[in-house]
Amino acid sequence: MKRRDFLASASAMALPVMVNGFGITSLSNRSSLVRSLMGTAAAATDRILVIIYLNGGNDGLNTVIPLQYYSKYQSIRTNIAIPQNKVLTLSGMAEAGLHPSMTGMRDMYNQGRLAIINSVSYPNPNQSHHRSSDIWMTATDANQYANSGWAGRYLDNRFPGYPQNYPNDTMKDPLALQIGVLNSTSLLGPQSPMNISVENVNNFYALLNGGQGLASSDLPCCEAGEMIKHVRQQQLLSTGYSGQIKRAYDAGSTKATYPAAGTTTELSEQLKIVARLIHGGLQTKIYFVELGGFDTHGDQVTASDTTVGTHANLLKKLSEAVSSFQNDLVLQGTADRVVGMTFSDFGRRANSNASRGTDHGVAAPMFVFGTGIKRQMVGVVPDLNNDLEPPTTSPTNENQEIKMQVDFRRIYSDILRDWFGAQSTVTDSLLFRNFKTTSLFSNVIETTASGAWPDRSIWSAGRPPGVGDYVRVNPGHVVAVGQNITVRNIEVEGGGELNILGNYTINTTG
């Protein structure tokens, strides 16, 4: 072991690092690693979150294709597999590629503005659309229920007493804004909704026009329908926010080119509005938009070409809308204030069905995007040889599920703590308990358990540290090192150990 490399930044604080049973000194609390750690949770009061709901349960394996296990991928979904030569490859990430319709998001990944979180779900998953989406929105365990949403609880904690005495001089704008058919439980506070909600893009423009032209697809006919329409119009106007929203919309503009929308329910139209409101100075903290149609049990692809079809069209809409939105933020100069995320009801099975589709499953990838992310791959692409349940098929059960690697509430925790700057104790309370970080907004990978260095399960990012990472070994964790390692720096907390098993080199590049 090259002691000088490992000790390049060492100074005051001695901590145990074991080399064949002999201790050496590790890094100090003045190291660049510790300074980086201290900076990740700094509160930023003007930061924004955009939530994109992929309604119906997105097929993860045809979204992020596991190139590392391509032969197995092809064998378990012969009738829908994307040809290997059509998969969009990612810079520096040979294990995975994107669906060929996702060129915009591929470019975002290559620019460092898109993160892929692999195999996201929750323990004891439910495969009912209604119940599973409720679990995602309330952030409960599968056997628990809550009458409020995770984002709504955060806003209620940050802006106590809402909606009484709001708007006020401190917060003149709506806390959250939703555009879409679904009235999301995510934004429901303990006492009341924390958001203004409009059913579609047309109704948003009606709001700007004093409520004129307000429409709804679910109104009954005649007088009853007109009465409901009037009540909804008054609800929108009585919030006290319509003027603020109109002022921001009029003050803002779109700087990027968005795809032409076929209907006003298109995701691109929703995100175009969000971008304009952000540019116009609206201080809304959370936006919620959606794209439906992901329940692809049949005809997910065409019989003649698996790269086109229903799912390809959906992913194209997602990719074009998100990449246009991100480009808009960059051109506005607001990109550093905004992060976005996708979620869906659940994933879909590893194997396809006979109808050129996929049935309800367990785990699937999430996307988080923006200039604020520090990590572009959390977890690893599903190991189709070892990470399926059940491990083997039988004549009576040919279905296999993708195992969960990352609990979705770990992503929520990172967003609340590391993006919005909420205190750890507050985040734990809002999510009902502590969830370990994924290091999504940090260049530090830390241990979550003891084990061997290559074991992905002991690292916060779900994969071993790389050459660009700072590393922290947490108290009580012992990490066995049986190979040469190059990282930026290593911090060993008191009670933690690095156990070097032989004549191996730990190089730190600072």
C-alpha positions as CSV (number, residue, x, y, z in Angstrom):
1,M,0.0,0.0,0.0
2,K,1.3,3.5,-0.9
3,R,0.9,5.2,2.5
4,R,1.8,8.6,1.1
5,D,-1.1,8.5,-1.4
6,F,-3.6,7.6,1.2
7,L,-2.3,10.1,3.7
8,A,-2.0,13.0,1.3
9,S,-4.6,15.1,3.0
10,A,-4.2,13.8,6.5
11,S,-3.8,16.1,9.5
12,A,-5.3,16.4,13.0
13,M,-7.7,13.5,13.5
14,A,-6.5,9.9,13.8
15,L,-9.0,7.2,12.9
16,P,-8.6,3.5,12.6
17,V,-7.7,2.0,9.2
18,M,-6.6,-1.6,9.4
19,V,-3.9,-3.0,7.1
20,N,-3.4,-6.7,8.0
21,G,-4.3,-5.9,11.5
22,F,-2.1,-2.8,11.9
23,G,-3.6,0.7,12.2
24,I,-2.8,3.8,10.2
25,T,-4.1,7.4,10.2
26,S,-6.9,8.5,8.0
27,L,-8.2,11.8,6.8
28,S,-9.1,14.8,9.1
29,N,-12.2,16.7,9.5
30,R,-10.6,19.5,7.6
31,S,-10.4,17.4,4.4
32,S,-12.2,18.4,1.2
33,L,-14.5,15.4,1.8
34,V,-15.8,16.8,5.1
35,R,-16.2,20.3,3.6
36,S,-18.2,18.8,0.8
37,L,-20.4,16.9,3.2
38,M,-21.0,20.0,5.2
39,G,-22.2,21.9,2.1
40,T,-24.8,19.4,0.8
41,A,-27.6,20.3,3.1
42,A,-27.4,24.1,2.9
43,A,-30.9,25.5,2.7
44,A,-31.8,27.2,-0.6
45,T,-35.2,28.9,-0.1
46,D,-35.7,29.6,-3.8
47,R,-35.3,26.0,-5.0
48,I,-38.1,24.3,-7.0
49,L,-39.2,20.7,-7.6
50,V,-41.1,19.5,-10.7
51,I,-42.8,16.1,-10.3
52,I,-43.7,14.2,-13.4
53,Y,-46.2,11.3,-12.9
54,L,-46.1,8.6,-15.6
55,N,-49.6,7.3,-15.1
56,G,-50.2,3.6,-15.5
57,G,-46.9,1.8,-14.6
58,N,-43.9,2.3,-16.9
59,D,-42.0,-0.6,-18.4
60,G,-38.5,0.0,-17.1
61,L,-36.6,-2.6,-19.0
62,N,-37.6,-1.1,-22.4
63,T,-36.9,2.4,-21.0
64,V,-33.4,1.8,-19.6
65,I,-32.1,-1.3,-21.5
66,P,-29.6,-3.5,-19.6
67,L,-26.9,-3.8,-22.2
68,Q,-24.8,-5.7,-19.8
69,Y,-27.3,-8.5,-19.8
70,Y,-28.6,-8.0,-23.3
71,S,-28.8,-11.7,-24.3
72,K,-31.0,-12.5,-21.3
73,Y,-33.1,-9.4,-21.9
74,Q,-33.8,-10.5,-25.4
75,S,-34.6,-14.1,-24.4
76,I,-37.2,-13.1,-21.8
77,R,-39.0,-10.6,-24.0
78,T,-38.4,-11.8,-27.5
79,N,-41.5,-10.1,-29.0
80,I,-40.8,-6.6,-27.6
81,A,-37.0,-6.4,-27.1
82,I,-35.3,-3.4,-28.6
83,P,-32.5,-4.4,-31.1
84,Q,-29.1,-3.9,-29.5
85,N,-27.9,-1.8,-32.4
86,K,-30.8,0.6,-31.9
87,V,-30.3,1.2,-28.2
88,L,-29.0,4.8,-27.4
89,T,-25.7,4.4,-25.6
90,L,-24.7,6.6,-22.7
91,S,-21.4,8.4,-22.3
92,G,-19.1,6.5,-19.8
93,M,-21.9,4.0,-18.9
94,A,-21.5,0.8,-21.0
95,E,-23.9,-1.2,-18.8
96,A,-27.1,0.6,-19.9
97,G,-28.7,2.4,-22.8
98,L,-32.0,4.3,-23.4
99,H,-34.9,3.5,-25.7
100,P,-34.2,4.8,-29.2
101,S,-37.0,7.4,-29.0
102,M,-35.3,9.1,-26.0
103,T,-32.6,11.1,-27.8
104,G,-33.4,14.3,-25.8
105,M,-32.9,12.6,-22.4
106,R,-29.8,10.7,-23.8
107,D,-28.3,14.1,-24.6
108,M,-29.2,15.3,-21.1
109,Y,-27.4,12.3,-19.6
110,N,-24.3,12.9,-21.7
111,Q,-24.3,16.6,-20.5
112,G,-24.5,15.5,-16.9
113,R,-28.1,16.7,-16.3
114,L,-29.9,13.4,-16.0
115,A,-29.7,10.7,-13.3
116,I,-31.0,7.2,-13.5
117,I,-32.0,5.4,-10.3
118,N,-32.3,1.7,-11.0
119,S,-34.9,-0.8,-9.8
120,V,-36.9,1.5,-7.6
121,S,-39.9,0.2,-5.6
122,Y,-40.8,-0.5,-1.9
123,P,-41.0,-3.6,0.3
124,N,-44.1,-5.9,-0.2
125,P,-45.2,-4.1,-3.3
126,N,-48.8,-3.8,-4.3
127,Q,-49.7,-4.2,-8.0
128,S,-53.1,-2.3,-7.9
129,H,-52.8,1.0,-9.8
130,H,-54.9,2.9,-7.1
131,R,-53.2,1.4,-4.0
132,S,-49.6,1.5,-5.4
133,S,-49.8,5.1,-6.6
134,D,-51.3,6.0,-3.2
135,I,-48.2,4.4,-1.5
136,W,-45.9,6.4,-3.8
137,M,-47.8,9.6,-3.1
138,T,-48.2,9.3,0.6
139,A,-44.7,7.6,1.2
140,T,-46.1,5.0,3.6
141,D,-45.3,1.3,4.0
142,A,-47.4,-1.1,1.9
143,N,-49.5,-2.0,5.0
144,Q,-50.0,1.6,6.2
145,Y,-52.2,4.5,5.2
146,A,-51.9,8.2,5.5
147,N,-54.3,11.0,4.8
148,S,-51.6,13.3,3.5
149,G,-48.9,13.3,0.8
150,W,-45.1,13.4,1.3
151,A,-44.8,16.8,-0.6
152,G,-47.9,18.2,1.1
153,R,-46.4,17.4,4.5
154,Y,-43.2,19.1,3.6
155,L,-45.0,22.3,2.5
156,D,-47.2,22.2,5.6
157,N,-44.1,22.1,7.8
158,R,-42.4,24.8,5.9
159,F,-45.4,27.1,5.7
160,P,-47.3,26.4,8.9
161,G,-51.0,27.5,9.1
162,Y,-51.7,27.3,5.4
163,P,-54.2,28.2,4.0
164,Q,-55.3,30.7,6.7
165,N,-53.5,34.0,6.3
166,Y,-52.1,33.1,2.9
167,P,-51.2,34.8,0.6
168,N,-49.1,37.1,2.8
169,D,-46.0,39.3,2.5
170,T,-43.7,36.3,3.1
171,M,-45.4,34.0,0.5
172,K,-47.6,35.7,-2.0
173,D,-47.7,32.9,-4.5
174,P,-49.3,29.4,-4.4
175,L,-47.1,26.8,-2.6
176,A,-47.7,24.2,-5.3
177,L,-49.4,24.1,-8.7
178,Q,-50.7,21.0,-10.4
179,I,-51.8,20.7,-14.1
180,G,-53.5,17.4,-14.9
181,V,-56.6,15.3,-14.5
182,L,-55.4,13.6,-11.3
183,N,-55.7,15.6,-8.1
184,S,-52.5,14.3,-6.6
185,T,-52.4,13.0,-3.1
186,S,-48.7,13.9,-3.1
187,L,-49.6,17.6,-2.5
188,L,-52.3,16.9,0.1
189,G,-51.4,18.4,3.5
190,P,-52.5,17.1,6.9
191,Q,-55.4,19.6,7.0
192,S,-56.0,20.7,3.4
193,P,-54.5,20.5,-0.2
194,M,-51.4,22.6,-0.4
195,N,-51.8,23.3,-4.1
196,I,-53.8,25.0,-6.8
197,S,-55.0,22.5,-9.3
198,V,-56.2,22.9,-12.8
199,E,-57.6,19.9,-14.8
200,N,-55.8,20.7,-18.1
201,V,-53.9,23.3,-20.0
202,N,-57.1,24.9,-21.3
203,N,-58.4,25.4,-17.8
204,F,-55.1,27.0,-16.9
205,Y,-55.5,29.6,-19.6
206,A,-59.1,30.1,-18.4
207,L,-57.7,30.9,-15.0
208,L,-55.5,33.6,-16.6
209,N,-58.6,34.9,-18.3
210,G,-60.6,35.4,-15.1
211,G,-62.1,32.0,-15.3
212,Q,-63.7,32.4,-18.7
213,G,-63.7,29.3,-20.8
214,L,-63.3,26.9,-17.9
215,A,-64.1,23.4,-19.1
216,S,-64.2,19.9,-17.7
217,S,-64.6,16.5,-19.2
218,D,-66.5,15.0,-16.3
219,L,-69.4,17.5,-16.0
220,P,-73.0,16.2,-16.2
221,C,-75.4,17.9,-18.6
222,C,-77.7,20.8,-18.2
223,E,-78.2,22.9,-15.0
224,A,-76.2,20.5,-12.8
225,G,-73.2,20.6,-15.0
226,E,-73.4,24.4,-15.2
227,M,-73.6,24.7,-11.4
228,I,-70.6,22.5,-10.9
229,K,-68.7,24.5,-13.5
230,H,-69.5,27.7,-11.7
231,V,-68.4,26.3,-8.3
232,R,-65.1,25.2,-9.8
233,Q,-64.6,28.6,-11.4
234,Q,-65.2,30.3,-8.1
235,Q,-62.8,27.9,-6.3
236,L,-60.1,28.9,-8.7
237,L,-60.7,32.6,-8.4
238,S,-61.3,32.6,-4.6
239,T,-57.9,31.3,-3.8
240,G,-56.4,34.8,-4.1
241,Y,-53.6,33.5,-6.3
242,S,-55.1,33.9,-9.8
243,G,-53.7,37.5,-10.1
244,Q,-50.2,36.3,-9.0
245,I,-50.2,33.5,-11.4
246,K,-51.3,35.8,-14.3
247,R,-48.6,38.4,-13.4
248,A,-45.9,35.7,-13.4
249,Y,-47.1,34.2,-16.7
250,D,-47.3,37.6,-18.4
251,A,-43.8,38.5,-17.1
252,G,-42.2,35.2,-18.2
253,S,-41.5,33.7,-21.6
254,T,-40.3,30.5,-23.1
255,K,-36.8,30.6,-24.5
256,A,-36.6,27.0,-26.0
257,T,-38.5,25.3,-28.8
258,Y,-41.0,22.8,-27.6
259,P,-42.5,19.9,-29.7
260,A,-45.8,20.7,-31.4
261,A,-48.5,19.3,-29.1
262,G,-51.3,17.2,-30.5
263,T,-53.6,18.0,-27.6
264,T,-53.6,20.3,-24.7
265,T,-53.0,17.4,-22.3
266,E,-49.5,16.9,-23.7
267,L,-46.7,16.9,-21.2
268,S,-44.7,19.4,-23.3
269,E,-47.6,22.0,-23.0
270,Q,-47.7,21.5,-19.2
271,L,-43.9,21.9,-18.8
272,K,-43.9,24.9,-21.1
273,I,-46.3,26.6,-18.7
274,V,-44.2,25.7,-15.7
275,A,-41.1,27.1,-17.4
276,R,-42.8,30.4,-18.2
277,L,-44.1,30.7,-14.6
278,I,-40.6,30.1,-13.2
279,H,-39.1,32.6,-15.6
280,G,-41.8,35.1,-14.6
281,G,-40.8,34.9,-11.0
282,L,-43.6,32.8,-9.4
283,Q,-42.2,31.6,-6.1
284,T,-44.2,28.3,-6.2
285,K,-42.0,25.5,-4.7
286,I,-43.5,22.3,-6.3
287,Y,-45.1,21.7,-9.6
288,F,-46.9,18.5,-10.5
289,V,-47.6,17.4,-14.1
290,E,-48.4,14.1,-15.7
291,L,-48.3,11.9,-18.8
292,G,-50.8,9.0,-19.0
293,G,-51.0,5.9,-21.0
294,F,-48.3,3.7,-19.5
295,D,-50.5,0.7,-18.7
296,T,-49.2,-1.2,-21.7
297,H,-50.6,-4.8,-21.4
298,G,-50.9,-5.2,-25.1
299,D,-49.5,-3.7,-28.3
300,Q,-46.7,-2.0,-26.5
301,V,-44.7,-2.4,-29.7
302,T,-45.8,-3.1,-33.3
303,A,-45.4,-6.5,-34.7
304,S,-43.0,-5.4,-37.5
305,D,-40.8,-3.1,-35.5
306,T,-40.2,-3.2,-31.7
307,T,-38.7,0.3,-31.7
308,V,-42.1,1.9,-32.5
309,G,-45.6,1.7,-31.0
310,T,-47.4,2.9,-27.9
311,H,-44.5,2.8,-25.5
312,A,-42.1,4.4,-28.0
313,N,-44.6,7.3,-28.5
314,L,-44.9,7.8,-24.8
315,L,-41.2,7.8,-24.2
316,K,-40.7,10.2,-27.1
317,K,-43.2,12.6,-25.5
318,L,-41.5,12.3,-22.2
319,S,-38.0,12.8,-23.6
320,E,-38.8,15.7,-25.9
321,A,-40.8,17.5,-23.2
322,V,-38.2,17.1,-20.5
323,S,-35.2,18.0,-22.7
324,S,-37.1,21.1,-24.0
325,F,-38.0,22.1,-20.5
326,Q,-34.4,21.7,-19.3
327,N,-33.1,23.7,-22.3
328,D,-35.6,26.4,-21.4
329,L,-34.3,26.6,-17.8
330,V,-30.7,26.9,-19.0
331,L,-31.6,29.7,-21.5
332,Q,-33.6,31.4,-18.7
333,G,-30.7,31.2,-16.3
334,T,-32.9,29.4,-13.8
335,A,-31.6,25.9,-14.2
336,D,-29.6,25.9,-11.0
337,R,-32.8,26.4,-9.0
338,V,-34.9,23.6,-10.5
339,V,-34.7,19.8,-10.2
340,G,-37.3,17.4,-11.7
341,M,-38.2,13.8,-11.1
342,T,-40.4,11.1,-12.6
343,F,-42.3,8.3,-10.9
344,S,-44.9,5.8,-11.9
345,D,-47.4,3.4,-10.3
346,F,-45.0,0.5,-10.4
347,G,-42.7,-1.2,-12.9
348,R,-43.7,-4.1,-15.2
349,R,-42.6,-7.7,-15.3
350,A,-39.2,-8.7,-16.6
351,N,-40.8,-11.0,-19.2
352,S,-43.2,-9.9,-21.9
353,N,-46.6,-11.4,-22.5
354,A,-48.1,-12.9,-25.7
355,S,-49.9,-9.7,-26.6
356,R,-46.6,-7.8,-27.2
357,G,-47.0,-6.1,-23.9
358,T,-46.0,-6.3,-20.2
359,D,-48.1,-6.9,-17.1
360,H,-47.9,-5.2,-13.7
361,G,-44.6,-5.7,-12.0
362,V,-42.4,-4.4,-9.2
363,A,-39.3,-2.3,-9.8
364,A,-38.5,0.2,-12.5
365,P,-36.1,3.1,-13.0
366,M,-36.8,6.7,-11.9
367,F,-35.2,9.7,-13.6
368,V,-34.0,12.8,-11.7
369,F,-32.8,15.7,-13.8
370,G,-31.3,19.1,-13.4
371,T,-27.9,20.8,-13.0
372,G,-28.0,20.2,-9.3
373,I,-27.5,16.4,-9.4
374,K,-24.1,15.1,-8.5
375,R,-24.6,11.4,-9.4
376,Q,-25.9,10.0,-12.7
377,M,-26.3,6.3,-11.8
378,V,-27.7,5.0,-8.6
379,G,-27.8,1.3,-8.3
380,V,-26.9,-0.9,-11.2
381,V,-28.9,-2.1,-14.2
382,P,-30.9,-5.2,-13.1
383,D,-28.8,-8.3,-13.2
384,L,-31.2,-10.4,-15.2
385,N,-29.3,-13.6,-14.3
386,N,-29.4,-13.1,-10.6
387,D,-31.8,-10.3,-9.6
388,L,-35.2,-11.7,-10.7
389,E,-37.9,-13.2,-8.5
390,P,-38.5,-16.1,-8.6
391,P,-34.9,-16.9,-9.7
392,T,-36.1,-19.5,-12.2
393,T,-39.4,-20.1,-14.1
394,S,-41.5,-23.2,-14.2
395,P,-44.2,-24.5,-16.5
396,T,-46.8,-23.2,-14.0
397,N,-45.2,-19.8,-13.4
398,E,-43.2,-18.2,-16.3
399,N,-43.4,-14.7,-14.8
400,Q,-40.4,-13.0,-13.1
401,E,-40.2,-9.7,-11.3
402,I,-37.3,-7.3,-11.1
403,K,-36.0,-7.0,-7.5
404,M,-36.0,-3.7,-5.8
405,Q,-32.6,-2.1,-5.3
406,V,-33.7,1.4,-4.1
407,D,-36.7,2.3,-1.9
408,F,-38.3,5.3,-3.5
409,R,-38.5,7.1,-0.1
410,R,-34.7,7.3,-0.2
411,I,-35.0,9.6,-3.2
412,Y,-37.7,11.7,-1.5
413,S,-35.4,12.0,1.6
414,D,-32.6,13.2,-0.6
415,I,-34.8,15.8,-2.2
416,L,-36.2,17.1,1.0
417,R,-32.9,17.2,2.9
418,D,-30.2,17.8,0.2
419,W,-32.2,19.8,-2.3
420,F,-34.7,21.7,-0.2
421,G,-32.4,21.9,2.8
422,A,-34.8,20.4,5.4
423,Q,-33.2,19.2,8.6
424,S,-32.7,15.5,8.9
425,T,-35.0,15.2,11.9
426,V,-37.7,17.0,10.0
427,T,-37.2,14.8,6.9
428,D,-37.4,11.6,9.1
429,S,-40.6,12.9,10.6
430,L,-42.2,13.7,7.3
431,L,-41.3,10.3,5.9
432,F,-42.2,8.5,9.1
433,R,-38.6,7.2,9.7
434,N,-35.0,7.6,8.5
435,F,-34.1,6.5,5.0
436,K,-30.5,6.3,4.0
437,T,-29.2,8.7,1.4
438,T,-28.5,7.6,-2.2
439,S,-25.8,10.3,-2.6
440,L,-27.8,11.8,-5.5
441,F,-26.9,15.3,-4.6
442,S,-23.5,14.6,-3.2
443,N,-20.1,13.6,-4.6
444,V,-19.7,11.5,-1.4
445,I,-20.5,7.8,-1.4
446,E,-20.9,6.5,2.2
447,T,-21.2,3.1,3.7
448,T,-24.6,1.8,4.8
449,A,-23.3,-1.5,6.3
450,S,-20.1,-3.5,6.7
451,G,-18.8,-5.7,3.9
452,A,-16.3,-6.1,1.1
453,W,-15.5,-3.1,-1.1
454,P,-17.1,-4.5,-4.3
455,D,-20.4,-5.3,-2.6
456,R,-22.8,-2.8,-4.0
457,S,-25.3,-3.2,-1.1
458,I,-23.0,-1.6,1.4
459,W,-22.7,1.7,-0.5
460,S,-25.2,4.6,-0.4
461,A,-25.2,4.9,-4.2
462,G,-25.9,1.2,-4.7
463,R,-22.6,0.7,-6.5
464,P,-18.9,0.8,-5.4
465,P,-17.2,4.2,-5.4
466,G,-15.4,5.3,-8.6
467,V,-12.4,7.5,-9.3
468,G,-14.4,10.7,-9.0
469,D,-15.9,9.9,-5.6
470,Y,-15.2,11.0,-2.1
471,V,-15.8,8.0,0.3
472,R,-16.9,8.0,3.9
473,V,-16.8,4.9,6.1
474,N,-19.4,5.5,8.8
475,P,-19.1,4.5,12.5
476,G,-19.4,0.8,13.2
477,H,-18.8,-0.2,9.6
478,V,-15.8,-2.3,8.5
479,V,-15.0,-2.4,4.8
480,A,-12.6,-5.2,3.6
481,V,-10.4,-4.1,0.7
482,G,-9.0,-6.8,-1.5
483,Q,-8.0,-4.9,-4.6
484,N,-6.3,-1.7,-5.7
485,I,-8.5,1.4,-5.4
486,T,-8.5,4.9,-6.7
487,V,-10.9,7.5,-5.4
488,R,-10.7,11.3,-4.6
489,N,-10.4,10.8,-0.8
490,I,-11.5,8.6,2.0
491,E,-12.8,9.6,5.3
492,V,-13.1,7.0,8.1
493,E,-15.3,8.0,10.9
494,G,-14.6,7.1,14.5
495,G,-15.6,3.4,15.0
496,G,-15.3,2.7,11.3
497,E,-12.5,0.7,9.7
498,L,-10.9,0.0,6.4
499,N,-9.4,-3.5,6.5
500,I,-6.7,-3.8,3.8
501,L,-6.4,-7.6,3.1
502,G,-3.1,-7.6,1.4
503,N,-0.5,-5.5,-0.5
504,Y,-3.0,-3.3,-2.2
505,T,-2.8,0.4,-3.2
506,I,-5.4,3.0,-2.2
507,N,-4.7,6.1,-4.4
508,T,-6.4,9.4,-3.5
509,T,-6.4,12.1,-6.1
510,G,-7.6,14.9,-3.8
